[in-house]
Amino acid sequence: MRHPRLWPAVTAVAAALGVVLAVALFL
């Protein structure tokens, strides 16, 4: 994955999944 323009989207998706998993585990 050497597409600098895609990294912001990838990081955003990863952060969203992390938050969802954190909330799911917290609840």
N, C-alpha and C positions, 0 to 999 in steps of 0.2 A: 504494500500500500504506500506508494510514493507519490500520492496526489495531495499536495499541500492544500488545495482548495476544498478537499473533502474532509480534512481533519476536523474543522469546526463542527461539521454535521455529525461526524463520528463521535466526537467528544460529547456533543449535546445528547445524542442517543444513549451513549454509555452512562452519562450523568442521570438521564431520565430513568433508565432501567435500574440504576443503583438506588435512586430515590424510591422507586416503586417497590423494589425488593426490601429496602430498609423499612418502609411503611408497612409492608405486608408482614415482615417479621416482628415489627414493633406491635402491630395490632394482633 
